[in-house]
Amino acid sequence: MPRASHHALRGTFRALLSSEFCYHTASVFDPMSARIAGDLGFEVGILGGSVASLQVLAAPDFALITLSEFVEQATRIGRVANLPVIADADHGYGNALNVMRTVKELERAGVAALTLEDTLLPAQFGRKSTDLIPVEEGVGKIRAALEARVDAQLAIIARTNAGVLPVDEVITRTVAYQSAGADGICMVGITDFEHLEQIAQHLSVPIMLVTYGNPSLRDDARLASLGVRIVVDGHAAYFAAIKATYDCLREQRQVVASDLSASELSHKYTHPEDYLLWAKEFMEVKE
């Protein structure tokens, strides 16, 4: 089956953004999952940063994966994908100049869109992983991303965390990113439709929500009426793959069945305690 060009897939994604409907992403993490998602009729896929960290490094989502490692995985997916794929580019792997490099590399990898968040990453020791950079710095990153792209069809989506800020601050940030030229606004942490409505009325660009399956946000028609075009429910497919791999190998070795869930298995085999110990040892400022 002939594969659509990267430019054509970007056009397909732009058509989704321009439509009046709401689409749910497939979590794609390798070439096979991308082919499966396309064959099952998913309109769009997403390569999550946390999933890439698990798939490539078997490491927790502590901003440990490098740009080159993430791009390599995106490139493998881009070789075979027949659906547009969004890349979760985290914070752009550094400052605005690093963002420019990130955009160039991911565009060459074949993604249709990428999200850039205003989270302060890597998280400083003792600080929350949801700390945000100043809005002015976030605007600079969006402007740099737009300058760096070659194919104007590549969608640059600005992401912020609506769950850690008062509504008025979320509005300030999202409107600023929209004014900077972002092709869409991605938000995580929206709690319900009332929360979404307060912000969405100030936006004219398409909205992307990371809901993790929030039952308070399951009305696709209502989401679409508020400008939501893309919904990320989470990455259940990848965690199901972890669970299936564990159970298959466990049965092969005739090990007694475990009641660990997929997320618990992910925690067990990424050794997060080691990273927290190293962070305390090497990052804590001693007074």
Sequence and secondary structure as in RCSB ss.txt:
>XXXX:A:sequence
MPRASHHALRGTFRALLSSEFCYHTASVFDPMSARIAGDLGFEVGILGGSVASLQVLAAPDFALITLSEFVEQAT
RIGRVANLPVIADADHGYGNALNVMRTVKELERAGVAALTLEDTLLPAQFGRKSTDLIPVEEGVGKIRAALEARV
DAQLAIIARTNAGVLPVDEVITRTVAYQSAGADGICMVGITDFEHLEQIAQHLSVPIMLVTYGNPSLRDDARLAS
LGVRIVVDGHAAYFAAIKATYDCLREQRQVVASDLSASELSHKYTHPEDYLLWAKEFMEVKE
>XXXX:A:secstr
     HHHHHHHHHHHHHSSS EE EE  SHHHHHHHHHTT S EEE HHHHIIIII   SSS S HHHHHHHHH
HHHHH  S EEEE TT SSSHHHHHHHHHHHHHHT SEEEEE B SS  TTS TT B  HHHHHHHHHHHHHH S
STTSEEEEEEETTSS HHHHHHHHHHHHHTT SEEEEE   SHHHHHHHHTT  S EEEE TT GGG  HHHHHH
TTEEEEE   HHHHHHHHHHHHHHHHHTT       HHHHHHHHH HHHHHHHHHHHHS   
